[in-house]
Amino acid sequence: MTNTQHSPVTVLGLGAMGKALVQAFLKGGVATTVWNRTPGKDGELVAAGAVSAATVGDAVRGGELVVAVLLDHASVHETLDPIAAELKGKQLLNLTSTSPEQSRELARWAAGHGIEFLDGGIMAVPSMIGAEGSSMLYSGSRAIFDTHRPTLELLGSAEFFGADAGLAALTDFALLTAMYSMFGGFFQGTALVGSAGVTASEFAPRAAAYMVAMSQMLPLYARVIDSGDYTGEVFQDLVFTKSGLDALRQAAADAGISSEPLSGIASLVDRQVAEGHGAAAFERSVAALRKS
């Protein structure tokens, strides 16, 4: 049954994430129209109550809020440029993974066509959408966010970051950067213990517990970074850090595995030590990245 507190929604793109969004909308009683570039992906969704649109133009006419969850920035333009006139006066939410500058470009494009624009970052995998732990980040039009907040909260917790349409993507990409670095470290660690016959399944719980424990250091690091003082009471200086990273790279070489996941931070530390900053705190690496 359609819930009258929610305006009709159109979802463009029925990949794994698009389907998950539609399922959450339908579960919440939202009248939902769907479209996908390749036909035949909406059968299950239509059976659950979604309306299938034959063309993208038909799709956008079916919803007050148009949600784009497409492959990339180029695909957003390929899909929406031909129907920009039909989108005029509509509210567009971009949940495609676009970079901060691409999100800002889409906001300018939308403004030029009389389209209200909200950008979003999805901090969840498809199976998490609508469940506890799903987090959605938004920036751009506050009016869209406030008007449709009950609908957006069907997908996960909703947080608004400001009028700059690139802020949600910036935060999203920053978190993803940390995530992929963490996963890369896990992959190298798995390969390392695997050289002695330890399975990934045996190593994973130990790695997860250790990463959680070490994450408690992040607020401490953050205070030093925000202060800009890397020479006060130093917990771990760059010379000490370099020594540890050198040992880790040597352990990988001895085990016959690559240390590629570690190479980025190791090179950053090497450069700072070579430039004479060995006595500075490890947290100075943020300043070194900014200079780059």
Order of alpha helices (4+ residues) and beta strands (2+ residues): beta-alpha-beta-alpha-beta-alpha-beta-alpha-alpha-beta-alpha-beta-beta-alpha-alpha-beta-alpha-alpha-alpha-alpha-alpha-alpha
